[in-house]
Amino acid sequence: MVDRKSNDCAPVLTDPAQMNKSGLGIHSSLCSPQGVVFSPGHFLTGPRKKTVAFDDVRTSSWLDAMKSSSPTHRKLVKDSGTELVSTDADVAYRNWMHKYPSALASFEQITNYAKGKRLALFLDYDGTLSPIVDNPECAFMSKPMRAVVRDAAKCFPTAIISGRSRDKVYEFVGLAELHYAGSHGMDIMGPVRPMSNDHPNCIRSTDKQGNEVNLFQPASEFLPMIDEVFRSLVEITKEIEGAKVENNKFCVSVHYRNVDEKLWTTIAESVHRILIGYPRLRLTHGRKVLEVRPVLDWNKGKAVEFLLESLGLSDCDEVLPIYVGDDRTDEDAFKVLRERNRGYGILVSSAPKESHALYSLRDPSEVMEFLKALVDWKKFSSL
Ligand SMILES: O=P(O)(O)OC[C@H]1O[C@H](O[C@H]2O[C@H](CO)[C@@H](O)[C@H](O)[C@H]2O)[C@H](O)[C@@H](O)[C@@H]1O
């Protein structure tokens, strides 16, 4: 499972103790920017697995990625207390929707194709089922959203695939009817089923209700390393006001949403400084977040394939997987569905962006509307 191209001489670490139970290291003190100098020749993996040099941190590419890491909200023009939406942004969004049509407007087309097939639903959490908020600890799902997700899970096999730790996302969603994959798919709890030999890290376990389940944790050997890196990242960013470090079990998030933009270089340099010592870890960009994760040939796309197999739905033309997500990490899942020509990726975005998805939804409220429509369609079509 481990990408053998990576450097295997990482230190062996021993203390898996967690820094705090919530998984968040939160800092609020003032920052003193550090003039960190990196030695040339070190490389890390950046967005979309592009390899970038450390020098880039101090030049433009890292900062550009950080600045563009969350959809630019449509420009609002204030006019005597009334908010007018900028026309340019609207036109750009409408043009973009020719390429990524609304899944609501295309609902009939989607359900026509779904007729006679078994639908399987894969849902991202942050930005898809819950709106993006400043404090990651407060990304609650609304009651109506929970109700519709529960209804959807009664009609279709449904799984949540999140960058959060599996426990955290379960705590937010709180529905036993679903399957959960945390840490960007590196921690999957699925139904008991004999799996192919490609999954040596798949073991039998029990869920919170005491039911027997399959537990797949392909990055388990990285746990002590991730814990150590989490502690180092908390320490190195503790002077940066607004920075938050979140322990997502098999990966770590360094949030900069609440950090003054002038200090983003400091954040990037601090993270790089720590990662120099961990060649088996890589970095990707999320929505105002730097994500540290193992160099492993595993992602949300592979998690979708794994879950389809666990659900007994792989290699079957009569199955239509639908994946709804808003983040760069969801692109791996969109890509799997698009390349295999076997399902629909739906990108949640209120701003134009390139994607491997086929359809779009503007925000979590449209996701709720779409899920509701699917439930109604299912109920009506089985009458
Ligand atoms: O795969 P996801 O379920 O979308 O998780 C991706 C990351 O989501 C969370 O961060 C994002 O949402 C926060 C709450 O709205 C927001 O404050 C933050 O800026 C976003 O990046 C989560 O905290 C991360 O750990 C996940 O990796």
The ligand as an SDF file (V2000), in Angstrom:
LIG
                    3D

 27 28  0  0  0  0  0  0  0  0999 V2000
  -13.4020   16.1040    3.4200 O   0  0  0  0  0  0  0  0  0  0  0  0
  -14.1700   17.1200    4.2000 P   0  0  0  0  0  0  0  0  0  0  0  0
  -15.2570   16.5310    5.0340 O   0  0  0  0  0  0  0  0  0  0  0  0
  -14.6670   18.2440    3.3180 O   0  0  0  0  0  0  0  0  0  0  0  0
  -13.0990   17.7590    5.2060 O   0  0  0  0  0  0  0  0  0  0  0  0
  -12.0930   18.6420    4.7140 C   0  0  0  0  0  0  0  0  0  0  0  0
  -11.6170   19.5240    5.8440 C   0  0  0  0  0  0  0  0  0  0  0  0
  -12.8010   20.1050    6.4020 O   0  0  0  0  0  0  0  0  0  0  0  0
  -12.6630   20.8860    7.5820 C   0  0  0  0  0  0  0  0  0  0  0  0
  -12.0960   22.1340    7.2470 O   0  0  0  0  0  0  0  0  0  0  0  0
  -12.9080   22.9200    6.3810 C   0  0  0  0  0  0  0  0  0  0  0  0
  -14.1500   23.2120    7.0590 O   0  0  0  0  0  0  0  0  0  0  0  0
  -14.0270   24.0090    8.2560 C   0  0  0  0  0  0  0  0  0  0  0  0
  -15.4020   24.1460    8.8910 C   0  0  0  0  0  0  0  0  0  0  0  0
  -16.3310   24.7040    8.0060 O   0  0  0  0  0  0  0  0  0  0  0  0
  -13.3970   25.3650    7.9010 C   0  0  0  0  0  0  0  0  0  0  0  0
  -13.2320   26.1570    9.0710 O   0  0  0  0  0  0  0  0  0  0  0  0
  -12.0200   25.1180    7.2390 C   0  0  0  0  0  0  0  0  0  0  0  0
  -11.4790   26.3490    6.8060 O   0  0  0  0  0  0  0  0  0  0  0  0
  -12.1780   24.1890    6.0220 C   0  0  0  0  0  0  0  0  0  0  0  0
  -10.9110   23.8700    5.4850 O   0  0  0  0  0  0  0  0  0  0  0  0
  -11.8660   20.1540    8.6310 C   0  0  0  0  0  0  0  0  0  0  0  0
  -11.6750   20.9940    9.7460 O   0  0  0  0  0  0  0  0  0  0  0  0
  -10.5610   19.6370    8.0720 C   0  0  0  0  0  0  0  0  0  0  0  0
   -9.8730   18.9030    9.0620 O   0  0  0  0  0  0  0  0  0  0  0  0
  -10.8930   18.7120    6.9150 C   0  0  0  0  0  0  0  0  0  0  0  0
   -9.7190   18.1600    6.3680 O   0  0  0  0  0  0  0  0  0  0  0  0
  1  2  2  0
  2  3  1  0
  2  4  1  0
  2  5  1  0
  5  6  1  0
  6  7  1  0
  7  8  1  0
  7 26  1  0
  8  9  1  0
  9 10  1  0
  9 22  1  0
 10 11  1  0
 11 12  1  0
 11 20  1  0
 12 13  1  0
 13 14  1  0
 13 16  1  0
 14 15  1  0
 16 17  1  0
 16 18  1  0
 18 19  1  0
 18 20  1  0
 20 21  1  0
 22 23  1  0
 22 24  1  0
 24 25  1  0
 24 26  1  0
 26 27  1  0
M  END
$$$$
